[in-house]
Amino acid sequence: MNIYIIGGGAAGFFAAIRHKSLYPKHEVTILERQTKVLAKVEISGGGRCNVTHACFEPKELVKFYPRGQKELLGAFQRFDTTNTVDWFQSRGVKLKTEADNRMFPVTDNSKTVIDCLWKEAMKLGVNILTGSALKKIIYLPDTETFMLSSHKDKFPADKVIIASGNSGQMWEMLRELGHSIVEPVPSLFTFQVKDERLTDLEGISFDDVLASVVGTKLEEKGALLITHWGLSAPAILRLSAWGARILHEKNYHFSLKINFLPKYNTESIKAFFLSFKEKSPKKQVVSNTLLDLPTRFWKKAVAAAGISDNLVWADASKKQIQALSEQLTAAIFEVTGKSAFKEEFVTCGGIERKEIDFKTMQSKKYKNLYFCGEVIDIDAITGGFNFQAAWTTGWIAGETVIS
């Protein structure tokens, strides 16, 4: 029995390892078009590899997936976060949970995860061929098998598992076979913003903001980071994931509203300022940063509210206090583009989910053809969820590919 797995990433390795552990006599081969395998695992999480997320209830876990919730619920009930943690830890990769529930190897080094997967694959006898970019997948209906063609070789395959990730070439080959492809668009990206209020504030972060896209229902809470090109961190990345198609339709030009103090609204923060004005009338507005905000950011907000450097609270008008309140709780920024979040680049789109049996990960159009990982129209927000989907779908595909 010849099993070929197209793609040497997280899902592909997990599928290969699972299948070979169950059927050691089967010939299992990973074909990877690049010269190295597990490249995305290596760079994920800033080189630390965000293995999964400490959410251990499938019904809660699926809520982090903008696309694929329904299909993944049953899949996670078969192999979930607990199974992932147990699998790695039983092979010597101890994981830790950080404050935001992301889970990393205690070594803080993605090489730990890569070495584990590689060692397990080698121990089981999985064949790995790098530099093998497929050019065509030919289905042989008489035998219900496949012929895979690369630029230099042909591979007769009894079963094929597609784990190629975000690959336009693979999607085109599958489209030629008759599968439907949901047009891919970027997900998990940062926002490009040019605004005087952000100038020279690169590196300043906020633990919790409320960000929303004006004119839509898109709204997310979370950390925010000011960068040299605009805005990043979880609040922005989550907006980009949930709004991937909406923001694509807007050509990444839209208005973003941010509440930098989500415990307050404009009226309540205005009341706070009026109270402070009565208690400390002689204090300068700009030189007395309030509410634990970053000092440089406070000065920018004060200036944007039309308050001069020497103005004291006693002389602050209601109009100026209103303006400052809005700068902190309802600031509007114009987004003019996107930038790929390179560590976690994810695409919204791929193989149409309704064409896959998620109990087996087998194609509903072709017997003996299976899918796992990001080649499918499934994606999640940042935080280890995309890897969890890869482990789960890879596990199921590897387990159900039987003679």
Secondary structure as UniProt FT lines:
FT   STRAND          2..6
FT   HELIX           10..22
FT   TURN            24..25
FT   STRAND          27..32
FT   HELIX           39..47
FT   STRAND          52..53
FT   HELIX           58..61
FT   HELIX           62..64
FT   HELIX           69..78
FT   HELIX           81..89
FT   TURN            90..92
FT   STRAND          95..97
FT   TURN            99..100
FT   STRAND          102..105
FT   TURN            106..107
FT   HELIX           110..124
FT   STRAND          127..130
FT   STRAND          134..140
FT   TURN            141..144
FT   STRAND          145..150
FT   STRAND          154..157
FT   STRAND          159..162
FT   HELIX           168..177
FT   STRAND          181..187
FT   STRAND          189..193
FT   HELIX           196..198
FT   TURN            199..200
FT   TURN            202..203
FT   STRAND          205..213
FT   TURN            214..215
FT   STRAND          219..226
FT   STRAND          230..232
FT   HELIX           234..242
FT   HELIX           244..249
FT   TURN            250..252
FT   STRAND          254..259
FT   TURN            262..263
FT   HELIX           266..279
FT   TURN            281..282
FT   TURN            286..287
FT   TURN            291..292
FT   HELIX           295..304
FT   TURN            305..306
FT   TURN            309..310
FT   HELIX           313..315
FT   HELIX           318..329
FT   STRAND          331..340
FT   HELIX           342..344
FT   STRAND          346..351
FT   HELIX           353..355
FT   STRAND          356..357
FT   TURN            358..361
FT   STRAND          362..363
FT   TURN            367..368
FT   STRAND          369..371
FT   HELIX           373..375
FT   HELIX           385..400
//
